[in-house]
Amino acid sequence: MENLLLIFVLAVLISASGLSQNKITIKVITPGIDPVSSVYITGNNSKLGGWNPSAVKLERINDTLWTKIFYFKTDESLEFKFTKGSWNTEALTENNEVPQNNTFLVSADTVLFYSIKKWKDGANYAVQSNFKGQITGTVKYIYKMEGKGINPRDLIIWLPPSYNSDTNKRYPVLYMHDGQNLFDPKTSTFGVDWQLDEAADSLIKSRAIKEIIIVGIYNTPDRAAEYGDTQTGHFYMDFIINTIKPYIDRNFRTLPDRQNTATGGSSLGGLISFMLVWEHPEIFSKAACLSPAFHIEDIDYIEKVKNYSLDKKSLKIYIDIGTIGLESRLKPGIDEMIFELKKKGYQLGTDIDYFIDEGAIHNETAWAKRNWRYLEFLFKK
């Protein structure tokens, strides 16, 4: 009897502490899938594989039904997609297009049904897809660059229009995270790129911004740790500062001083961009933080800024956010960060450019539409 009472008390305490779990059942109906394939779910939560397209396999019930049960806390915001084990076999819409992320805010035990009739490896995708791989301008690739404590990764370097013709000219450099998503939909994780090459090329040719070099640093399966205030995240920052930047400065015609060195990224990429500029202002003077994860769930970088008591750092920081789904959950942390920065003497419109994109969600398409904003703020001619 005492054991039963203890179990009851523990259950009440767990529920009261906000740790109660909701049973989320995913059911996928897949008519026509070939018998040797499997269906996987991948998303923004470690239980969903952390966007690894082959980490979490659903259970086959019969020839057309797949399922899996998950447990999530109330108010967890989920984003996910389905694959057959790789991004080259991602589920498509009935129009043969790469879909937006499925989204769901956990509130109670729920069964979610999805019907998938077409996959990216189907015969019609290459013909009918809206996303055709192309890169505007000249790019160079560096493969398998290594750093202490982190995975090797590739770099893609985008060169400005005059780079090959004006051989005496040197250029500012923008170091961007999630590099495979920036220029080419063929390499982008979700089949949609930022179109940063087109945006930069257009702004440069219209003389709206200076000519710049853009270094895209590919992510790895350890993205969450590498882009956070963790030991791995500090290894990643050291890798950029002491390996990547010296390599770029040696092999390309850069302006290597802090005034001409910027960094940028989205979501956790926005967080690590802020960390780089905040913790290493001797290297970086500018940062573009799109939909940054400053304070959400167990991530909290606000305290680092709040506890800073030395002289104001000379920085320019672009920050933006949408309003739908995960964006609405990131916004309170962004508001906290801006509040603390203003207390340190940073002024909106001068040191900080803050933009709220009404109706925007958390994805590459939304960030691509905002390229011009941070490029103009950080590199205005």
C-alpha positions as CSV (number, residue, x, y, z in Angstrom):
1,M,0.0,0.0,0.0
2,E,2.9,2.4,0.8
3,N,4.5,1.6,-2.5
4,L,1.2,2.4,-4.4
5,L,0.9,5.7,-2.4
6,L,4.5,6.6,-3.3
7,I,3.9,5.9,-7.0
8,F,0.8,8.1,-6.9
9,V,2.7,11.0,-5.2
10,L,5.5,10.8,-7.7
11,A,3.0,10.8,-10.6
12,V,1.3,13.9,-9.1
13,L,4.7,15.6,-8.6
14,I,5.8,14.9,-12.1
15,S,2.6,16.2,-13.6
16,A,2.7,19.3,-11.4
17,S,6.4,20.0,-12.4
18,G,5.4,20.2,-16.1
19,L,7.2,17.0,-17.0
20,S,4.1,15.1,-18.0
21,Q,4.4,13.4,-21.4
22,N,1.9,13.4,-24.2
23,K,1.6,10.3,-26.4
24,I,1.9,11.4,-30.1
25,T,1.2,8.6,-32.6
26,I,2.4,9.1,-36.1
27,K,0.6,7.1,-38.8
28,V,1.7,7.3,-42.5
29,I,-0.3,5.8,-45.3
30,T,1.9,5.1,-48.3
31,P,0.1,3.5,-51.3
32,G,2.5,2.3,-53.9
33,I,5.7,2.3,-51.9
34,D,8.2,-0.4,-53.1
35,P,8.4,-3.4,-50.8
36,V,12.1,-3.0,-50.1
37,S,11.9,0.6,-48.9
38,S,11.2,1.9,-45.4
39,V,9.7,5.1,-44.1
40,Y,11.6,7.4,-41.8
41,I,10.6,10.5,-39.9
42,T,13.1,13.3,-39.2
43,G,12.7,16.6,-37.5
44,N,13.8,19.3,-35.1
45,N,13.8,17.2,-31.9
46,S,16.4,14.6,-30.9
47,K,13.6,12.0,-30.6
48,L,12.9,12.8,-34.3
49,G,16.5,12.3,-35.3
50,G,17.6,15.9,-35.4
51,W,17.1,16.2,-39.1
52,N,19.1,13.0,-39.8
53,P,16.9,11.5,-42.6
54,S,17.7,7.9,-41.7
55,A,17.8,7.9,-37.9
56,V,14.2,7.1,-36.9
57,K,12.4,4.4,-38.9
58,L,8.7,3.9,-38.6
59,E,7.2,0.5,-38.0
60,R,5.6,-1.3,-41.0
61,I,2.1,-2.5,-40.1
62,N,1.2,-3.7,-43.6
63,D,1.9,-2.8,-47.3
64,T,0.6,0.7,-46.9
65,L,0.6,1.7,-43.2
66,W,3.6,2.8,-41.1
67,T,3.5,4.1,-37.5
68,K,5.6,5.1,-34.5
69,I,4.7,6.4,-31.0
70,F,6.6,9.3,-29.4
71,Y,6.3,11.0,-26.0
72,F,6.7,14.8,-25.8
73,K,6.2,17.5,-23.2
74,T,3.3,19.9,-23.4
75,D,4.0,23.0,-25.6
76,E,6.9,21.3,-27.4
77,S,6.9,22.7,-31.0
78,L,7.6,20.0,-33.6
79,E,8.7,20.3,-37.2
80,F,9.3,17.2,-39.3
81,K,9.4,15.5,-42.7
82,F,9.3,12.0,-44.0
83,T,11.9,10.2,-46.2
84,K,12.8,6.7,-47.4
85,G,16.2,7.1,-45.6
86,S,17.9,10.1,-47.4
87,W,17.1,13.6,-48.6
88,N,17.2,12.2,-52.1
89,T,14.1,10.1,-51.3
90,E,12.2,12.8,-49.4
91,A,8.3,12.7,-49.5
92,L,6.8,15.1,-52.0
93,T,3.5,16.8,-52.5
94,E,1.1,15.5,-55.1
95,N,2.5,18.2,-57.4
96,N,6.0,16.7,-57.2
97,E,7.2,19.6,-55.1
98,V,9.3,19.6,-51.9
99,P,6.8,20.4,-49.1
100,Q,7.1,22.8,-46.2
101,N,7.9,21.2,-42.8
102,N,5.0,19.5,-41.1
103,T,4.4,21.4,-37.8
104,F,2.6,20.4,-34.6
105,L,2.4,22.0,-31.1
106,V,2.0,19.3,-28.5
107,S,-0.9,19.8,-26.1
108,A,-2.5,16.4,-25.5
109,D,-2.3,12.7,-26.6
110,T,-2.8,12.9,-30.3
111,V,-2.8,10.6,-33.4
112,L,-1.5,12.3,-36.6
113,F,-2.3,10.9,-40.0
114,Y,-0.3,11.6,-43.2
115,S,-0.7,10.3,-46.7
116,I,2.3,10.1,-49.0
117,K,1.9,9.1,-52.6
118,K,5.1,10.5,-54.2
119,W,8.8,10.5,-53.3
120,K,11.7,12.5,-54.6
121,D,13.2,9.4,-56.2
122,G,10.1,9.0,-58.4
123,A,10.5,9.3,-62.1
124,N,8.6,12.7,-62.4
125,Y,10.6,14.6,-59.8
126,A,13.5,15.8,-61.9
127,V,11.1,17.1,-64.6
128,Q,8.4,18.7,-62.6
129,S,10.2,19.9,-59.5
130,N,10.4,23.7,-59.1
131,F,13.9,23.5,-57.7
132,K,16.7,23.1,-60.2
133,G,20.3,23.2,-59.0
134,Q,22.1,26.2,-60.2
135,I,24.7,28.7,-58.8
136,T,25.0,32.3,-59.9
137,G,28.6,33.4,-60.0
138,T,31.8,31.6,-59.2
139,V,32.3,29.3,-56.3
140,K,35.2,27.3,-55.0
141,Y,35.0,24.1,-52.9
142,I,37.3,23.0,-50.0
143,Y,36.7,19.4,-48.9
144,K,37.0,17.7,-45.6
145,M,38.6,20.5,-43.6
146,E,39.4,19.3,-40.1
147,G,39.3,20.9,-36.7
148,K,40.0,19.8,-33.1
149,G,37.0,18.2,-31.4
150,I,34.6,18.4,-34.3
151,N,33.7,16.6,-37.5
152,P,35.5,17.4,-40.8
153,R,33.4,19.4,-43.2
154,D,33.3,21.1,-46.6
155,L,33.4,24.8,-47.4
156,I,31.9,26.6,-50.4
157,I,33.4,30.0,-51.2
158,W,31.3,32.4,-53.3
159,L,33.4,35.0,-55.1
160,P,32.0,38.5,-56.1
161,P,31.6,39.6,-59.7
162,S,34.9,41.5,-60.1
163,Y,37.1,38.9,-58.3
164,N,38.7,37.3,-61.3
165,S,39.0,40.5,-63.4
166,D,40.2,43.0,-60.7
167,T,43.2,41.1,-59.4
168,N,44.4,43.9,-57.1
169,K,41.1,44.3,-55.2
170,R,40.5,42.9,-51.7
171,Y,37.1,42.1,-50.2
172,P,35.2,41.8,-46.9
173,V,34.2,38.3,-45.9
174,L,30.9,36.9,-44.6
175,Y,31.3,33.5,-42.9
176,M,27.9,31.7,-43.0
177,H,26.9,28.5,-41.2
178,D,24.8,25.7,-42.8
179,G,26.8,26.3,-45.9
180,Q,25.3,23.6,-48.0
181,N,21.9,25.4,-47.8
182,L,23.1,28.8,-49.1
183,F,23.6,28.6,-52.9
184,D,22.4,25.3,-54.5
185,P,19.1,23.4,-53.9
186,K,20.9,20.2,-55.0
187,T,23.0,20.3,-51.8
188,S,20.4,22.0,-49.5
189,T,19.1,19.8,-46.7
190,F,15.4,20.4,-47.7
191,G,15.8,20.9,-51.4
192,V,15.4,24.7,-51.2
193,D,18.4,27.0,-50.9
194,W,18.7,30.5,-49.6
195,Q,19.5,31.9,-53.0
196,L,22.2,34.0,-51.3
197,D,24.3,34.0,-54.5
198,E,21.5,35.6,-56.5
199,A,20.8,38.1,-53.7
200,A,24.4,39.2,-53.2
201,D,25.0,39.3,-57.0
202,S,22.0,41.5,-57.6
203,L,22.8,43.9,-54.7
204,I,26.4,44.2,-55.7
205,K,25.5,45.0,-59.4
206,S,23.0,47.6,-58.3
207,R,25.7,49.1,-56.1
208,A,23.5,48.7,-53.0
209,I,26.3,46.8,-51.1
210,K,30.1,46.4,-51.3
211,E,31.5,43.4,-53.1
212,I,32.0,40.6,-50.6
213,I,33.3,37.0,-50.4
214,I,30.9,34.6,-48.8
215,V,32.3,31.5,-47.1
216,G,29.6,28.8,-46.5
217,I,30.7,26.4,-43.8
218,Y,28.8,23.1,-44.1
219,N,27.1,21.6,-41.0
220,T,27.4,18.0,-39.8
221,P,25.2,15.6,-37.8
222,D,26.5,17.3,-34.7
223,R,25.0,20.6,-35.7
224,A,23.1,21.1,-32.4
225,A,26.2,20.8,-30.3
226,E,28.4,22.7,-32.7
227,Y,26.1,25.7,-32.9
228,G,25.6,26.0,-29.1
229,D,27.2,27.2,-25.9
230,T,28.8,23.8,-25.4
231,Q,32.4,22.5,-25.5
232,T,31.8,21.3,-29.0
233,G,30.4,24.8,-29.9
234,H,33.6,26.4,-28.6
235,F,35.7,23.9,-30.6
236,Y,33.7,25.0,-33.7
237,M,34.3,28.7,-33.0
238,D,38.0,28.0,-32.5
239,F,38.0,26.0,-35.8
240,I,36.5,29.1,-37.7
241,I,38.9,31.5,-36.0
242,N,42.1,29.5,-36.1
243,T,41.7,27.2,-39.1
244,I,39.1,28.5,-41.6
245,K,39.7,32.2,-41.4
246,P,43.5,31.9,-41.7
247,Y,43.1,29.6,-44.7
248,I,40.7,31.9,-46.4
249,D,42.9,34.9,-45.8
250,R,46.0,33.1,-47.2
251,N,44.3,31.8,-50.3
252,F,41.8,34.5,-51.3
253,R,42.2,38.3,-51.6
254,T,40.4,39.3,-48.3
255,L,40.3,42.3,-46.1
256,P,41.2,40.4,-42.9
257,D,40.6,43.0,-40.3
258,R,37.6,42.8,-37.9
259,Q,35.8,45.7,-39.6
260,N,35.6,43.6,-42.8
261,T,34.8,40.3,-41.1
262,A,31.2,39.2,-40.5
263,T,29.3,36.0,-39.7
264,G,25.7,34.9,-40.1
265,G,23.2,32.0,-39.9
266,S,19.7,31.0,-38.9
267,S,18.1,29.3,-35.9
268,L,21.0,27.7,-34.0
269,G,23.2,29.2,-36.7
270,G,21.9,32.6,-35.6
271,L,22.9,31.8,-32.0
272,I,26.5,30.7,-33.0
273,S,26.8,33.8,-35.1
274,F,26.0,36.0,-32.1
275,M,28.3,34.0,-29.9
276,L,31.2,34.5,-32.4
277,V,30.7,38.3,-32.6
278,W,30.1,38.6,-28.8
279,E,32.9,36.5,-27.6
280,H,35.4,37.3,-30.3
281,P,34.9,41.0,-31.2
282,E,38.6,41.2,-32.0
283,I,37.9,39.0,-35.1
284,F,34.3,39.8,-36.0
285,S,32.5,43.2,-36.0
286,K,29.2,42.2,-37.7
287,A,26.6,39.4,-37.3
288,A,23.4,38.4,-39.1
289,C,21.2,36.4,-36.7
290,L,18.1,35.1,-38.5
291,S,15.5,33.5,-36.3
292,P,18.1,33.0,-33.6
293,A,17.7,30.6,-30.7
294,F,18.9,32.9,-27.9
295,H,16.6,31.5,-25.2
296,I,14.3,28.5,-25.7
297,E,13.9,25.3,-23.7
298,D,17.4,24.4,-22.3
299,I,19.2,27.0,-24.5
300,D,19.9,30.3,-22.8
301,Y,22.6,32.7,-23.9
302,I,20.9,35.8,-22.4
303,E,22.8,35.5,-19.1
304,K,26.2,35.9,-20.9
305,V,25.1,39.3,-22.2
306,K,23.3,40.3,-19.0
307,N,26.5,39.6,-16.9
308,Y,28.8,41.5,-19.2
309,S,30.0,44.6,-17.4
310,L,33.0,46.0,-19.4
311,D,33.0,48.6,-22.1
312,K,30.5,48.5,-25.0
313,K,31.8,46.4,-27.8
314,S,31.8,48.0,-31.3
315,L,29.4,45.7,-33.1
316,K,26.6,45.7,-35.8
317,I,24.0,43.0,-35.3
318,Y,21.1,42.2,-37.5
319,I,18.3,40.2,-35.9
320,D,15.0,39.0,-37.3
321,I,12.1,36.7,-36.6
322,G,8.9,35.4,-38.2
323,T,5.6,34.9,-36.4
324,I,4.3,31.4,-37.2
325,G,5.1,28.1,-35.4
326,L,8.6,27.9,-33.9
327,E,9.2,31.5,-34.7
328,S,6.6,32.6,-32.2
329,R,8.4,30.5,-29.5
330,L,11.8,32.0,-30.4
331,K,10.6,35.6,-30.2
332,P,10.5,36.0,-26.4
333,G,14.2,35.1,-26.2
334,I,14.9,37.6,-29.0
335,D,13.0,40.3,-27.1
336,E,15.0,39.4,-24.0
337,M,18.3,39.7,-25.9
338,I,17.4,43.1,-27.4
339,F,16.4,44.4,-24.0
340,E,19.7,43.4,-22.5
341,L,21.7,44.8,-25.5
342,K,19.8,48.1,-25.2
343,K,20.8,48.2,-21.5
344,K,24.4,47.9,-22.6
345,G,24.1,51.0,-24.9
346,Y,23.2,49.4,-28.2
347,Q,20.7,51.3,-30.3
348,L,18.1,50.0,-32.6
349,G,18.6,51.4,-36.1
350,T,22.3,52.1,-35.5
351,D,24.0,49.1,-33.8
352,I,21.0,46.7,-34.2
353,D,18.6,46.2,-37.0
354,Y,15.6,44.2,-35.8
355,F,12.9,43.1,-38.3
356,I,9.7,41.1,-37.6
357,D,8.5,39.2,-40.7
358,E,4.7,38.9,-40.2
359,G,3.4,35.5,-41.4
360,A,6.8,34.0,-41.9
361,I,7.7,30.5,-40.7
362,H,11.0,28.9,-39.8
363,N,12.5,27.7,-43.1
364,E,14.9,28.4,-45.9
365,T,12.3,30.0,-48.1
366,A,11.5,32.6,-45.4
367,W,15.2,33.3,-44.7
368,A,15.9,33.7,-48.4
369,K,13.4,36.5,-48.7
370,R,15.3,38.4,-46.0
371,N,18.8,38.1,-47.5
372,W,18.8,41.7,-48.7
373,R,18.0,43.1,-45.3
374,Y,21.1,41.9,-43.5
375,L,23.4,42.3,-46.5
376,E,22.4,45.9,-46.8
377,F,22.7,46.6,-43.1
378,L,26.1,45.0,-42.7
379,F,27.7,45.9,-46.1
380,K,25.9,49.0,-47.3
381,K,28.1,50.8,-49.9
